[in-house]
Amino acid sequence: MKIALSTLAGAAMALGLIAGPAMAEDQGIVVYNAQHESLAKEWA
């Protein structure tokens, strides 16, 4: 029984280490292009 609990605890820890970064808050992706300003002026 101790071996099973140890294995389960190890698996839970490994899953936490793997999933932790994936669950971090997403800051989004910022894309900047030097043409944005000129395109915005053309659209206006």
N, C-alpha and C positions, 0 to 999 in steps of 0.2 A: 504494500500500500504506500509506503514511503517513496518507493521508486516512482510510482504512478503520479503522486503529488509533485514530486520533484520535476518530473518530465512535463507535467501540466504547467507548473510555474515557469519553467524554462521556455516553453512554447508561448505562454502569455507574454513574457518579457520580450522575446524575440519579435512577436507581433507588434507590441507597443513601440519597439525601436524602429521597426520598418514603417509602421503606419503613422508615427508621430510627425515626421516632416510633411507627409502628405496632408495631414489635418491642420497644418499651420495656416494662419489667416492669409488669404490670397490678397496681395496688394494690387493685382491686375497687371496688365502689360501696357506700358506707355510707349507709343511709337511716335517719333518725331521725324518729320521730313521738312527740309528747308523750303519745299514748294507749298506747304500748307498755307502760309500767309498769302502768297500770290494767288493761289487757287480760291481762297476765301474772298479775296477782293474781286476776282472775276465773277464769282457766283452772286455777289451782292448787287 
